[in-house]
Amino acid sequence: MKVSQANRFVIDEAMTIYQAQAQKAQLLAALAAAEALDLDLAAVPEIDTAGLQLLILLKREVLQQGKQLTISGHSPAVRQTLEFCRLVGVFGDPMIIPADA
């Protein structure tokens, strides 16, 4: 995971139970340091319910704190999981589906 310019936070590892604790701390710290956060999930190879819980937690924190969250670059794994769990609309971000998907 890395924070780049303009409060863009890139997750480039799996979002599973094995990474959840460390990712939670990093995501909340990134949110605390910004009024708006762009979360790039394009390189996430795997996501499970623990990863989903992190995304839902982050969305809840953003709403409570009056901040902004944009999720961009949904990887195929993230797209499939959000669609399967019917959570695409919860985040409200446009999901671009590549032609080869």
Summary of the structure (lengths in Angstrom):
residues: 101
radius of gyration: 12.6
end to end distance: 25.0
largest distance: 38.1
contacts: 271
relative contact order: 0.18
helix: 46%
strand: 18%
